[in-house]
Amino acid sequence: MKKLILKNKSYKVLITNYKEWLDILGFADSTVYSFPIHLQEFFYYLEQHNINSINHIRPTTVSDYYKYLQERPNEKYNGALSKTYLNTHQQVLKKFRDYLRKHNTNTHFNVPLKPERVDRIETIDILTQEEIKALFKAVEYSSELEHIVSRNKAMLVLLYSCGLRRNETIMMNIKDILFDKGLVLVRKGKNYKERFVPINHYNLELLENYIYDARIQFNNYNTTEALLIGQSGNRIRGNDIARHLKTIINATSNEAIQAKNITPHKLRHSIATHFLQAGMDIEYIKQFLGHAYLETTQIYTHLVEKYERL
């Protein structure tokens, strides 16, 4: 499917926006990767049938597409496409319909199948600013070893204060902390786009203490340029970040925080929402988060509305 080349520029933009929207909502990495690929196949089908605008899509268009999929041969194995594959296409288009509705797109696009699920925006939990303070305080009790505590503080700074994605945090190197400029250089951003993220003096000092005092206490620390490393000196991995964050959350002894099932990505949700609540310009937040399109950032306005209703 990835070999299907689209000509329609509006379809290409929609795929990019859809992917970032899924990412914002906290879907699994596998979903963020695979759903846009399935949507690309649907758009390719539209192009082949001279449907060059989503405004021209009708429920019958979607039904005809399903019939096409049921008859299309499996490219990897003999026979037809599996039921799982067909069901995935249904999920992709239903979620794409939700995307269009959330962005007030004037279209008759519909998926004439099962009833839609509750919108996921209503299930996104963020931490309040007080809970964030509790999280940073709890880091002190996340380990009996001071250099581990310092490393965990640095991790929180990157995930929350800098709003980095998990992979961006993992791939951060020491040289990417620009102390003289008060910036963090994100080299391994989404779609390999670089960006600079501002960092205040307090958080910069936490990173400085970790790099020059704590990091050198890890084994084999001088064999890698990785900023965040484990006991053996290797760059930490995604499951390491999740595990360390879980330890910090448990150290708060706060049932409300623990009940929110906080992930690295939800810390990113939190800082963006806190920025909006403080009245920060959404264009600045877009640049801070590294979003390609303003529409992606605007999803946080819905989160602000949600929490103002509580």
Secondary structure, DSSP 8 states (H G I E B T S, - for coil): -TT-----HHHHHHHHHHHHHHHHTT--HHHHHHHHHHHHHHHHHHHHTT--SGGG--HHHHHHHHHHHHHSB-SSSSSB--HHHHHHHHHHHHHHHHHHHHTT--------SS-----GGGG-----HHHHHHHHHHGGGS-SSHHHHHHHHHHHIIIIIS---HHHHHT-BGGGEETTTTEEEESS-GGG--EEEE--HHHHHHHHHIIIIIGGGSTTGGG--BSSB-TTS-B--HHHHHHHHHHHHHHTT-HHHHHT---HHHHHHHHHHHHHHTT--HHHHHHHHT-SSHHHHTHHHHHHHHHHH-
